[in-house]
């Protein structure tokens, strides 16, 4: 198992309430940080899993299954960003970084 850090960008959240935070914490088994920036809610995860894919998809299922009307619209990960940059470099595509 490896440890993965990633962020889930959420929709269906207009404000962070204690009830929402508690429901998401319980649904995911902890290891999360719920935040909001510029009106966009997001959950930061630290999760042990065989792969980043497994970690993210299980987290998405837990968040969307929490019964609080939250939907995951995007996954962000520094590891994925690095891989995308390497692939762009291999293809000769300018990424602006």
Secondary structure, DSSP 8 states (H G I E B T S, - for coil): -EEEEEEEEEES-SS--HHHHHHHHHHHTS-EEEEEETTEEEEEEEEEESSHHHHHHHHHHHHHTTSSS-EEEEEE-HHHHHHHHHHHHHHT-----
